[in-house]
Amino acid sequence: MTVQPMLPVHVPDLAALQQLVFPTLAAADRIRVEQYLRHLEVFPEGQFVLTAGGASDGDHQTGGQIIGSTTTMLTTFDFGAPHHRFRDTFGGGWLTRHQPDGDWLYGLDMSIHPAWRGRGGARLLYRARHQLARHLGLRGQLTVGMPSGYGALHDGLSGEEYYQQWLAGLRADPT
């Protein structure tokens, strides 16, 4: 597995990967081709793909199957008021809330092909984000997680209650 910068040629495969990774997510909430292309316009250095296979010349990886990706943006963050809506932060998938002078790298999406989960791919993508945050002289990186087990319970349990139960060890969540 190799992490490399996202390129326009990767975008169709990334949009298809969204469907595999998030099959129960509404189509409007998945990242689409035109949104990935926008991410590359807004903050190209913050977008990475994970590939398997392909060829290497020692310095660069070429080809290979797209098995993962991550989308990031720069932001300032108020830790005194940490609650926010993901859709708003992500600008509906368009990175409209990217702040070029932000002091935090915000990880918005992490996608790993289901057949490749549990093999360390997400760890490689997190490491690439950490290295980018260091390279840019940022304070660090923030991330968001979608509690995938919450959907079946959302009618009878608030997100905060679900989270508190998870913290207390009373509930497990795949994310």
C-alpha positions as CSV (number, residue, x, y, z in Angstrom):
1,M,0.0,0.0,0.0
2,T,1.2,3.4,-0.9
3,V,0.0,6.9,0.0
4,Q,0.3,9.5,-2.8
5,P,-1.2,12.9,-3.6
6,M,-4.6,12.8,-5.1
7,L,-4.7,13.6,-8.9
8,P,-7.6,14.3,-11.2
9,V,-7.1,10.9,-12.8
10,H,-8.0,9.3,-9.5
11,V,-11.3,11.1,-9.1
12,P,-13.7,8.6,-10.9
13,D,-12.4,5.7,-8.9
14,L,-12.7,7.8,-5.7
15,A,-16.4,8.6,-6.4
16,A,-17.0,4.8,-7.0
17,L,-15.2,4.0,-3.7
18,Q,-17.6,6.3,-1.8
19,Q,-20.4,4.0,-2.8
20,L,-18.6,0.9,-1.5
21,V,-17.4,2.5,1.7
22,F,-20.7,4.3,2.6
23,P,-23.5,2.1,1.0
24,T,-26.2,3.4,3.5
25,L,-25.3,7.0,3.1
26,A,-27.6,9.1,1.0
27,A,-26.1,9.7,-2.5
28,A,-26.3,13.4,-1.8
29,D,-24.0,13.0,1.2
30,R,-21.3,11.0,-0.7
31,I,-18.4,12.9,-2.3
32,R,-19.0,13.1,-6.1
33,V,-16.5,13.5,-9.0
34,E,-17.1,17.3,-9.3
35,Q,-16.6,17.7,-5.5
36,Y,-13.2,15.8,-5.6
37,L,-12.1,18.0,-8.4
38,R,-13.1,21.1,-6.4
39,H,-11.0,19.8,-3.4
40,L,-8.0,19.6,-5.8
41,E,-8.6,23.2,-6.7
42,V,-9.1,24.5,-3.2
43,F,-6.4,22.5,-1.2
44,P,-4.5,20.1,-3.4
45,E,-1.8,19.3,-0.9
46,G,-4.4,18.1,1.6
47,Q,-5.9,15.3,-0.5
48,F,-4.4,11.8,-0.5
49,V,-5.1,8.4,-2.1
50,L,-4.0,5.0,-1.0
51,T,-3.2,2.5,-3.7
52,A,-2.3,-1.1,-3.8
53,G,-0.1,-2.6,-6.6
54,G,1.3,-0.5,-9.3
55,A,5.0,0.2,-10.1
56,S,7.6,2.2,-8.2
57,D,10.7,3.8,-9.5
58,G,12.0,4.3,-6.0
59,D,10.7,7.8,-5.6
60,H,7.1,7.6,-7.0
61,Q,4.3,5.1,-7.2
62,T,2.4,4.8,-10.5
63,G,-0.8,3.0,-11.2
64,G,-2.4,0.5,-8.8
65,Q,-5.8,0.1,-7.5
66,I,-7.3,2.9,-5.5
67,I,-8.2,1.4,-2.1
68,G,-8.5,4.5,0.1
69,S,-8.5,8.2,0.4
70,T,-8.7,11.1,2.7
71,T,-10.0,14.6,2.3
72,T,-8.8,17.5,4.4
73,M,-9.0,21.3,4.7
74,L,-7.5,24.0,6.9
75,T,-9.5,25.6,9.6
76,T,-9.4,27.5,12.9
77,F,-11.2,25.7,15.6
78,D,-12.9,26.9,18.8
79,F,-12.3,24.3,21.4
80,G,-14.7,26.2,23.7
81,A,-17.6,25.4,21.4
82,P,-16.6,22.1,19.7
83,H,-20.1,21.1,18.6
84,H,-20.8,21.7,14.9
85,R,-22.6,20.0,12.1
86,F,-20.3,18.1,9.8
87,R,-22.3,19.0,6.6
88,D,-21.8,22.7,7.5
89,T,-18.1,22.3,8.3
90,F,-17.5,20.4,5.0
91,G,-19.4,23.0,3.1
92,G,-21.8,20.4,1.8
93,G,-18.8,18.5,0.3
94,W,-17.4,21.5,-1.6
95,L,-14.7,22.7,1.0
96,T,-16.3,26.1,1.0
97,R,-15.3,26.5,4.7
98,H,-11.6,25.9,3.9
99,Q,-9.5,28.6,5.6
100,P,-6.2,29.0,3.8
101,D,-4.8,30.8,6.9
102,G,-6.2,28.2,9.3
103,D,-4.0,26.7,12.0
104,W,-5.5,23.2,12.1
105,L,-5.7,20.4,9.5
106,Y,-9.2,19.1,9.6
107,G,-9.7,15.5,8.4
108,L,-13.1,15.4,6.8
109,D,-13.2,12.0,5.1
110,M,-11.4,8.7,5.5
111,S,-12.4,6.0,3.1
112,I,-10.9,2.5,3.0
113,H,-12.2,-0.2,0.6
114,P,-14.0,-2.8,2.6
115,A,-11.8,-5.6,1.3
116,W,-8.7,-3.7,2.6
117,R,-9.8,-2.8,6.1
118,G,-7.8,-3.9,9.0
119,R,-4.5,-3.9,7.1
120,G,-3.1,-0.5,8.3
121,G,-4.3,1.7,5.3
122,A,-6.1,4.2,7.5
123,R,-3.0,4.5,9.7
124,L,-0.9,5.3,6.6
125,L,-3.4,8.0,5.6
126,Y,-3.5,9.5,9.1
127,R,0.3,9.5,9.1
128,A,0.3,11.4,5.8
129,R,-2.0,14.0,7.3
130,H,0.2,14.3,10.3
131,Q,3.2,14.9,8.2
132,L,1.3,17.5,6.2
133,A,0.3,19.3,9.4
134,R,4.0,19.4,10.4
135,H,5.2,20.5,7.0
136,L,2.7,23.4,7.0
137,G,3.6,24.4,10.6
138,L,0.1,23.8,11.9
139,R,-1.0,23.2,15.5
140,G,-2.1,19.7,14.6
141,Q,-4.9,17.8,13.0
142,L,-8.5,17.4,13.9
143,T,-10.8,14.7,12.6
144,V,-14.4,13.8,12.7
145,G,-15.9,10.3,12.9
146,M,-19.3,9.0,11.8
147,P,-20.5,6.6,14.5
148,S,-21.8,4.0,12.0
149,G,-23.7,2.1,14.7
150,Y,-25.8,5.2,15.7
151,G,-28.1,5.2,12.7
152,A,-30.2,2.4,13.9
153,L,-30.7,4.1,17.3
154,H,-31.0,7.7,16.4
155,D,-34.8,7.8,17.0
156,G,-34.5,6.9,20.7
157,L,-31.0,8.1,21.6
158,S,-29.3,11.5,21.1
159,G,-25.9,11.6,19.5
160,E,-24.4,12.9,22.8
161,E,-26.0,10.0,24.8
162,Y,-24.6,7.5,22.3
163,Y,-21.2,9.0,22.6
164,Q,-21.2,9.0,26.4
165,Q,-22.3,5.3,26.4
166,W,-19.4,4.6,24.0
167,L,-16.9,6.5,26.3
168,A,-18.2,4.5,29.3
169,G,-17.6,1.2,27.5
170,L,-21.3,0.4,27.4
171,R,-21.5,0.5,23.6
172,A,-19.1,-0.5,20.8
173,D,-19.0,1.3,17.4
174,P,-17.2,0.1,14.3
175,T,-15.9,3.7,13.6
